[in-house]
Amino acid sequence: MAEAANPKLDPDPGSNTQKDPDDWVSGDEPMTGAQASYLTTLAEESGEEPPPEGLTKAEASKRIDALKEKLGR
């Protein structure tokens, strides 16, 4: 019988917290207050317009990732 892999011993276990925002169950819900605040901060730091109202969680996450990349974070 084959032994089950132990994720604690795997040197590169990957992450179950990194999932494409398009695949999120709650991705169509309105962005959270924390996302809106962080997006506004990143937009100010990068010289871009603040985020429009009405973004979904998934859209906000993608914009956060893009702004962080632009800022080299």
C-alpha positions as CSV (number, residue, x, y, z in Angstrom):
1,M,0.0,0.0,0.0
2,A,1.4,3.4,-1.0
3,E,2.0,5.9,1.8
4,A,0.1,9.2,1.6
5,A,2.1,12.3,1.0
6,N,2.7,14.4,4.0
7,P,2.3,18.1,3.0
8,K,4.3,19.2,6.1
9,L,7.3,17.4,4.7
10,D,7.0,18.7,1.2
11,P,9.7,21.3,0.5
12,D,7.4,23.1,-2.0
13,P,3.8,22.4,-0.9
14,G,2.2,25.2,-3.0
15,S,-0.5,27.2,-1.5
16,N,-4.2,26.7,-1.2
17,T,-4.6,30.4,-0.6
18,Q,-3.6,31.3,-4.1
19,K,-6.6,30.9,-6.4
20,D,-7.5,32.7,-9.6
21,P,-10.0,35.4,-8.6
22,D,-12.2,34.3,-11.5
23,D,-12.6,31.0,-9.7
24,W,-13.7,32.5,-6.4
25,V,-17.1,31.5,-5.1
26,S,-17.6,34.9,-3.7
27,G,-15.8,36.8,-6.6
28,D,-19.0,38.4,-7.8
29,E,-19.7,40.0,-4.4
30,P,-18.9,43.6,-3.8
31,M,-15.3,44.4,-2.9
32,T,-14.6,44.5,0.8
33,G,-13.9,47.7,2.7
34,A,-10.3,46.5,3.2
35,Q,-9.9,46.0,-0.6
36,A,-11.3,49.5,-1.3
37,S,-8.9,51.1,1.2
38,Y,-5.9,49.2,0.0
39,L,-6.8,49.9,-3.7
40,T,-7.1,53.6,-2.9
41,T,-3.7,53.7,-1.2
42,L,-2.0,51.8,-4.0
43,A,-3.7,54.1,-6.6
44,E,-2.4,57.2,-4.8
45,E,1.1,55.8,-4.5
46,S,1.2,54.9,-8.2
47,G,-0.4,58.1,-9.4
48,E,-3.5,56.4,-10.8
49,E,-7.2,57.2,-10.4
50,P,-8.9,55.8,-7.3
51,P,-10.9,52.6,-7.9
52,P,-14.4,53.1,-9.2
53,E,-17.3,52.1,-7.0
54,G,-19.0,48.9,-7.7
55,L,-16.0,46.6,-8.2
56,T,-16.4,43.0,-7.3
57,K,-14.0,41.2,-5.0
58,A,-12.4,39.5,-8.0
59,E,-12.0,42.7,-9.9
60,A,-10.5,44.5,-6.9
61,S,-8.1,41.6,-6.3
62,K,-6.9,41.8,-9.9
63,R,-6.4,45.6,-9.7
64,I,-4.5,45.2,-6.4
65,D,-2.2,42.7,-8.0
66,A,-1.6,44.9,-11.0
67,L,-0.9,48.0,-8.9
68,K,1.4,46.0,-6.6
69,E,3.3,44.8,-9.6
70,K,3.6,48.3,-11.0
71,L,5.0,49.5,-7.7
72,G,7.4,46.6,-7.5
73,R,5.9,44.9,-4.5
